[in-house]
Amino acid sequence: MTTSPRITIDTAICHGKPCVRGLRYPVESVLEWLAGGMTMEDILADYPDLEREDILAVLDFAAKLSHTKRIDRLAA
């Protein structure tokens, strides 16, 4: 999987979780903010060191991770 250079993975930052430009903003946090109803503008206002392109890179990263051939349901 090729990713944007805006998404970095470094074992010394956030325990190796994918982050935005090594700024200690994990991809999962940005996704949670968006899922919780924050707009891109809200996020950029609250976190001025983030850029619009960072959020788009997070969404692209998540979209690429979701590409699966098949998901088997777990038995209940």
Buried (B, 14 or more C-beta within 10 A) or exposed (E): EEBBEBBBEEEEBBEEBBBBBBBEBBBBBBBEBBEEEBEBEEBBEEBEEBBEEBBEBBBBBBEEEEEEEEEEEEEE
